[in-house]
Amino acid sequence: MTYHVAKTGKESNSGSATQPFLTISAAAAVATAGDTVIVHQGEYREWVKPKNPGLSHNRRITYKAADGEKVVIKGSERIQTWENVEGSLWRVTLPNSFFGGYNPYVETIYGDWFKWPVNRPVHLGDVYLNGMSFFEAESLDHAKNPKIITEHLDRWTEEIVPVKNPNQTKYLWFSQVDEANTTIYANFHEANPNEACVEINVRKCCFYPEETGRDYITVSGFEMAHAATPWTPPTGDQPGLIGAHWSKGWIIENNIIHDSKCSAVSIGKPAAYGSNYRTSRKDKPGYLYQLETVFAASHAGWSKETIGSHIIRNNIIYNCGQNGIVGHLGCAFSEIYGNHIYNIDMKREFFGSEIGGIKLHGAIDVQIHSNYIHDCSLGIWLDWQIQGTRISKNLLHSNNRDLFIEVTHGPAMIDHNIFGSKYAFDNYAQGTAYIRNLIAGKMIIKKMLNRATPYHIPHSTAIAGIAMVYGYDDRLYQNIFIGSAASANKAAASQNADPEAASGGSNTAELFGTAMYDPATASLEEYIDKIEAMNKATPGDLYLFEMVEQPAYVSDNAYFNNAKAFAKEARKLDTPGFDTEFSIEEDSGAAWLNITLPEGFQSFTSGAHCTNTIPRVRIVDAEYENPDGSKLVLDSDYHGQQLVGEAVAGPIFGLKPGKNRVQVWRPNHVPTPL
C-alpha cells in the first residue's frame, strides 16, 4: 500500500494520490509492514510518531519525500505576534497549553555528565531568525544589552579559541513562565520579527516513535530541524530529533538534519534501563550506573536479534548542541557511512562529557566509514564495548579533537582515515589497531585503572567478562605521522621529567608519533616471558600482570616534522631533516588534501594486512575480523583503490614524493565500500 501526504490534503482523506492526508502523522497511524508513505512538497510542523513496525528488512515501512520535492519537518512553530518592548527587544506571550505537555521553556538541560553551566539553567527552547538560532540570555537585562562574544574557553583543551560566528552571539532570547503563560523576549536588532521568519522550539522530536520496538522503518529524503531534544547521556533516555527508540533495522538516509538542541540522530537506549540516576539519586558514580544499564539491558533481551543493525547513510547533519549521532547499546551492529557532520557543540551554550559528531557507547561491530566530520568539539567518540568496531576511510579536520577511544578492550580497527586536526586523538583504551592512517595531530595515551568495563563473546551482546584498561596492546602499522616541532619537544621534555607519564601510568603520555609506546613490550611472547620470570622468583597472580606493560606492535610507519618513532620499531621511514607541508583545504563544498612528501617515500612500501597478520587482542582473546566472522583484509585505500602487491604508507596508495593535492570529499559524495 502506498499512502500520500500533501499540504492540500485532509486528515479525513484515504491517503491515496488523489485524496492525500494532510499530515505525516495521519499516515504514520495507519501504515503497516510493506507500506510506503510518500510526502509531497511543503513544511510539516509536527512530531511524527510511527505507530506500527515493519516486519523484516524486505517488509519495512518507508517514509520518503516525493522525488524532486522539498519536504521539511520542523519541531518549531512560526510566531508572528511579537510586540515591541523597547528598542530592538520584542516579546510574545503564549498560553502554556500551546506547548502541550512539554514546554521547552520550562524543560532544562539536565542529567549525568552534564557539567556546565552550573550557576543557571539552560532551557531546551530556542528562537530562530531566518534559520539562525539565538543564544539564551542569562537575564532579561542581558537580553536587552547583549555583547558580542569573540572568543570562549574550549572546555576540552582549556584553551581560549575564537567563536565561529561572533555576530550570532548578540542575538539573545530570555523566557519567563508562570502558571498560565510563557513569555519569550528576544533581541532581533535590525530585524522586524513579524516580517521576518521567526520560529520557536515547541516539540521534543521531529520523527521518533513513542513506543519501543518499532522495527524496520526507513526515513529518506527529508529536511528536519528545530527539535527541543534533551541531554542524552548513556545512563539516560536518548531521544533525538530523529531516532529508532530501541528498535531494530532502521534506515535513515539522504536527509538534511539540523538545529537539534542536543542530539540529531539517536540509535540509543530508552529510560527503562537507567534514567540519570547519578544526578537524581547522588549515591553512586555514573560509571556504576552505566554498568548496571548494560546488565539491565542484557537481562531484558538486548541482542543482535532484537536491537540495532541500523543504517545511517548519506545525511547532512549540522548545528546541534550535543551530538550529530548518539547511541548506547541500541547502536550495536549498525553501519554509519557517507554522512557530512559539522558544527556540533560549536555554539558552546552548554557542555558535558557526552558530546561529539558521533558519540556511541556499546558500539559492538559498528562500521563507521566514509564520513566527513569537521568543525566539531569532538569528531568521533567511542566509549565502552568498542568490540568488532571499525572506523575506516573517514575525513576529519578542524575539530577540537578528531577521535576519542575510551575504556574499551578491542578488537577495534582504525584504518585508512585522515585525521587532520591539531589534536588527533585520545587513546584511553587497549586492543586497538591503527593501520594506514594519516595522523597530523598530537596523540594522548592513558591507562584507566579505576573503571572495569565489559567485553563480549565476539559478534554478540553476551558478556564474557570485565576488565580495567592497562594501556597498550595496540597495533600501529603503515601510518603517516606528522608532528610539530614545538609540541613534540614539549612532550618529550615532559616525558623525560615524568617517567610515570611516559609509561602510561596514572598520568598521561602525549606525543606526535609512537614514542609514547616505548615502555611497552614488543610482543605477547615477551610480555608472558617477563611475567613468568617474576613468577618464578616470587609466585603470584594479579599483581604480576600489573607489573608488566602490555605489548605494542609497531611497524612500517612514516614520521615527519619531528614525529617520534617507537624505540623498538625495526622498519620505519624517519626523515628528521624534511619539513612536510600539510593542510586540508575546503572549496565550494569539496575538500582537498595537500601534503608534501620526501624523495624516497615511493620506495617505502608494504603489503596488505589481514586477520592473519594482526596479532589477536589479549584481554578479549579475539581476532580482527569482519562482523560476520569472516577474514578481514585491508586491501583498498581511502578512495577504494585495490592494492596490488605493496603500497606506500598512509590512507591513499597514490601519494608520491613532492607536492600532492588530492580531492578527499566532494558534494554528493559517493561512499567507497569497505
Secondary structure, DSSP 8 states (H G I E B T S, - for coil): -EEEE-TT--TTS--SSSS-BSSHHHHHTT--TT-EEEE-SEEEES-B---S---BTTB-EEEEE-TT--EEEESEEE----EEEETTEEEEEEEGGGGTT--TTT-B--STTEEE--SS--BS--EEETTEE-EE-SSHHHHHS-----EEEETTTTEEEE-S-GGGGG-EEEEEE-SSEEEEEEE-TT--TTTS-EEEE--S-SB--SSS---SEEEES-EEEEE------TTS----SEE-SS-B--EEES-EEEEESSEEEE----GGG--SHHHHH-SS-HHHHHHHHHHHHHHTT-STTTSB--EEES-EEEEESSEEEEEESTTTT-EEES-EEEEES-S-S-EESS-EEEEEES-TT-EEES-EEEEESSSEEEES---SEEEES-EEESSS-SEEEES----EEEES-EE-SSEEEEEE-SSEEEES-EE-SEEEE--EEEEEEEEESTTSS-EEEEEEE-S--EEEES-EEE--HHHHHHHHHHHHH-HHHHTTSSS-EEESBSGGGTTSBSSHHHHHHHHHHHHHHS--SHHHHHHS--BEEEESEEEETT-B--TT-SSEEE-TT----EEEEEETTEEEEEEEE-TTGGG-EE---BGGGS--BTTTTB--B-TTS-B-B--B-TT--B--S-EESSS-TT--SEEEEEEEE-TT------
